[in-house]
Amino acid sequence: MNPDADRPRAAGADAPQVSAGMARELDRAARRLAEGGLVAFPTETVYGLGADAENPGAVARIYRAKGRPSNHPVIVHVAPEADLGYWSRDIPGMARALVEAFWPGPLTLILPRAANIPAAVSGGQDSIGLRCPSHPVAQELLRRFAALKGGQGGVAAPSANKFGQVSPTRAAHVRHEFPELDEDALLVLEGGSSQVGIESTIVDVSRLDEGVGPVLLRPGHITAEDLAAVLGAAPGLPDTGAPRVSGSLKAHYAPRTPLSVTERSRLADMLAAAAARGERLAVAVFPPSPPSIEVGAADVAWHACPAEPAEYASRLYALLRELDAGGYDRIVLEQPPRTPAWQAVNDRLGRAAAAFDE
């Protein structure tokens, strides 16, 4: 298989290459990781909060910084040259086909964890999540770190935000998220805006020897249709025996301002009720925008949503952070189409709104 044929192009793959100044920062960041410290770095999906995946003490620093439950696994990021057999005790053919088709890129594979890899990265489970990012800064960091580790270093890195909050897509978001951590505690690498803008697709291929086929545990930029084109059949849906993975909780990806997702047909009633309460709202809708709705004295700041799912995903978290800082009483987003192309966006919006379910 030609890995570049008819595959969804991973945003970030065409980003500018690493400059000499950035190379020095990357060397410093690699040393920081080798010393057990924390480094936030850009990927094509979101910025990650990274630590040496084989150092349980360093991984514990991630959990403490995020306020993340210790049984909630993190994803290990590896360089393109990594030996997957170092990280997993079994690499089935389906996994290799997915790697060939979509790596480097926004796809995480859940595989059986090798005995030499600490369980801290897996929340105590017998599996491991592996991903090879396409962002050039991430790749160069991983290469430099692996060289310091003798060739097989990996970086455990969930999104660089407090647990359950909106993921960062810019370095400034990371610094805003962790004001209590100075540069000695958290080194933040610059890498521009994350172009995919939402977290990676996660596919479980850890249970094939039990007769359980590939399972889509988290939708993302790489769709179920993309996966089916490689696997020969659509991946299964999450089941009760599936491994725990990042971003799978009912409430996640949430701003601090209450968030609602609603159909356009319900906007008028929602805005009238907000006007009666004297609330100030931020409302993001699809074109035409704003809709011709009589809202009385409602104080509404209108925003336009992109009509194309990849662009919407790319801008979603930055928009939520912007609106979260606006002092609104509530953020209201128009419900996107309920079609396969919008599955990943609807997944993130549903979990973000669930944080405010009454």
N, C-alpha and C positions, 0 to 999 in steps of 0.2 A: 504493500500500500504506500502510495505517495502521501506523506504526512501533511502536505500543503494542498492536496487536491480537494476542492469542494468542502473545505472545513470552515466553520465560522472563525473569522480572523479575530484573535485575541487582541483587544485594545491594549495598547502599551507596547505591542511588538514593533511598531513603527516610531516609537518615541526616540528623542535624540540620544546619541550614544554618550557614554560617560566621559566627562572632561577630566583634565589633569587634576584640577582642584578637587573634583568629586572623588577621584581615585584616592587622594590622600585621606579624605573623609571616610571612604570605604575601608581603607586599611585600619584607620582608628576604630571604626565600628566593629570590624572583624575581631580586633584585639579585645575590645570591650566584651563581645560575646564570649570569647575564649576565657576571659577572666570571670565569667559568671554574671555579667551585667546585662542590662536591658537596652535594646535598640529598637526604635520605631522606624519602619522603612516602608517605602511605597511599593505597592504591587498594582497590577492592572485592575484589580477588583476594588480593594480598599487598602488603607494603611494598616500594617500589622505591628503588633507589640511583641518583639522577638526576644528569645533567649535560647541558649544551647539546649537542644532537645534531649541530649544525653546527660544533662546535669540536673538532677531532681531539685537541688536547691535553687538553681536559676529559674527553672520552670515554676517553682513555688513563688518566686518574686512576681511573675506574671499574674498569678492568681491573686496575690495580695494587692497588687496595684489596681487590678480591675474590680476587685470584690467579687470574684468569680467562684462559684462552688467547686470544690476540689474534685468532684466526680463528673464534672462537665469537661469532656476531652477537648484538646486543642489540635490544630493541624500542623504537621511538620512540613516545612518547605525545604526542597532540595534543589541542587543545581542540575542543569540538563545532563551533566555527565555522571550523575549519581548512580551507584549500583543499588537498585531496588532490593536486591537480595540481602543487602546489609540490614535493611529496615523491616523487611517482611520475610517470613519463613516460607511463603508460597506466593508465587506470582502467576496466577492462571492465565491461560491464553486470552481470555476475554479482557483481562486487565491490560495485557501487553498491547492488544488491539486498540484499546481506548488511549493508552499512552501514545502510541504511534499516531493516532488521529488528532489528539487534542493537546498534547504537551509540546512545548511550554504553553500554558494557557489556564483559563479559569475552571479547571476540573480537579476535584479532590477525589481520590480513590480510597475507600476503606478496605484494608487488607489485613490478613493475619499478622500480628506483631511478632517480630523476631525476638527470641529469648534474650538477646543482648541489649535490647532497647528498654529503658525503664518504663514502668506502667504509668508514671506520672503524666505523660503526654496523652494517655488514653483514658484518663479518669478511672484507672484501675481495671480497664477492660483488656481482653486478649486481642484486641484489634488496634490498628493505627491508621490515621488519616494522613495521606501523602499528597503533596502538590508541587509542581514545578511551575513557578510564575513566569510570565513572559516579559515583565517590566525589566529593562536593562539594568537599572540600579539594583533591583532585587537579585537579579542573576549574578551581577558582579560581587555583591556582598556575599552571596552563598558560595561562590567560587573561592573568594579570599578566605572565608571562614573554614571551608572544607580543607583548604591547603594547610591552614594552621592546625587542623585536627588530623592530619595525615591522609586526607583525601575523602573522608566520608562524613563530614560535618553536616548536620541538619539544624534548621532553626524552627523551633516551636513558636507559632505566632497566630494567636487569635486577633481579631480586630482591635485596634489601639484606642479603645474607649472604655468607660466604666461599664460594667456588666449590665446588659439589657438596654443600653442607650444606643443612640444613633451612631453608626459606624463612621469613621473619618475618611474623607476622600482627598484631604489636603494636609500638609504638614502643620499648618496653622490650627487645624481642627484638633490634632493630637496635643499640641501645646495647651490649647484651651481646655482640653479634657483633663489634663494632669498638671494643674498649676502648682501642686504641692511637690512635684518632682523637678529638681534642677538638672542641669546638664550632666552632673556627676552621677545622678541616679537614673536618668533616661536621656540617651543620645538620640536625637531625631534627625533622620536623613531627609533632605529635600528631594522631591522627584516629580513635582508638578501635580496636577489633578489626576486622580485615578479615572481612567477612561471607561471601564465597564461600570463602576460605580456601585455595584452590589456584590455580595459575597459569592464565592465559587459554587458551582454545581457540585453536589456530593453524591457519589454512587457507591453503594456497598457491593463489593465483590469478595467479601470475606467468608461467605457461607456456601460457596459453590459445591464444596465436598459434602455438604449436608443436603444437597438437592434444592437449595434456594438460589434462584437466578439473580442477576443483577437487580438492585433495588435503588430507585431514585429517592434519596433521603432528603435532599434539599434542591429545589430548582434554582437555576441560574442562567447565565448568558448562554451556556451550552444547553440546548433544550432536549426534552424527551425525544423529539423527532430526530435531532442530530445524533443522539445516542443510538436510537433504533437503526439508523442508517449504517452504523458500524457493527452493532450487535446482532442485527438480523431480526430483532423483535424489540418492542417497546420494553423498557425496564419496568419492574414491578413497583407497586406502591408500598409505603412504609408499613411494617407489620410489627406485632408485639415483640418479636424476637430480634428485631433489628438493633444494631449497636447504637448507643447514644452518640449524637454528633453535635457539632457546633450549630447554633441557630435553630434548634428544633423545638425549643420551648414555645408554648402557646403565646406568651407575651414576650416580645423582643423588639429590638430596633426602634425603640420608642423615644420621642422627644420628651422633654419635661412638661411642655404645654399640652393639655388634653387634646387628643386627636380623634377626629371622626372621619370615616369614609362613607359617602352616601351617594345614592343615585341622583341624577339631576332633577328627576321628578319630585324629589323630597326636599330640594334646596329651599324652595319658597317657604314651606312650613318651618324648616329649621331656622332660617334667617328671621322670620317673623317672631319666633319664640326668643331668639337671641336679642332682637330689638326690644322686646318687652322686658327683658332682664337687664338691658343696658350694657350688653356685652360687646366687646370689640373683637372682631373675627378676622382671620386671614383665610381666604377661600381660594383654592386653586382648582381651576376647571379646564376642560378641553375647549378648543375653539368651537363656536364663536364665544368670545369672552370679553366682558362679563355677560352673562345671560340677561335677557330682558325680564327681570323679576322685580316686582314691587316689594321693597323690603322696609318700607316705612322709615323709621329713624335708625335702622341698623347701621352700625359703624363697621364697614367691610373694606378690607384691602384685598383687591382682586389680583390674582396671578394666573398666568396661562401655563397649562401643562403641555409638554410635547405630545404630539399625536402618534409618535412612533415608539414602540416599546424599548428598544435599545437606548434611544436618546433619553427617554423618560427615566430609565434606570440609572443612566450616567449622571443625571442631574438631581435625582431624588434626595439623596442624603444631604447634599449641600443646601438644597431648598429647605429641608426640614430644619437644619441648623440655623439658617437665616431667619426663618419664621419663628423658631424657638426663642431667638434673641430679640424678637420684636415687641415683646410685652403684650401679646394678644391673650384674650381669655380662652380662645379655642382655635385650633387649626382644623379646617374642613377641606378634604380632598374629594373631588368627584371620583366615583367608582370607575376604574378603567374597564375596558371590555373584558368579559369573562371568556376569553379564548386562549388556546394553548400558547400563542405568542406572548401573552401577558401573564403567564403563570408565575414567573419569578417575581414580577412587580406586585402582583396580587398577594403572593405569599408574604412579602415584606410588609405591605400595607396592612394585611389582616393581622399580623403579629404585633405591629406597632399600635394599631387601634385596640387590640385585645388588652393592652396594658391599662386601658381606661374603661373597660367594660364594667358596668355596675351590676 
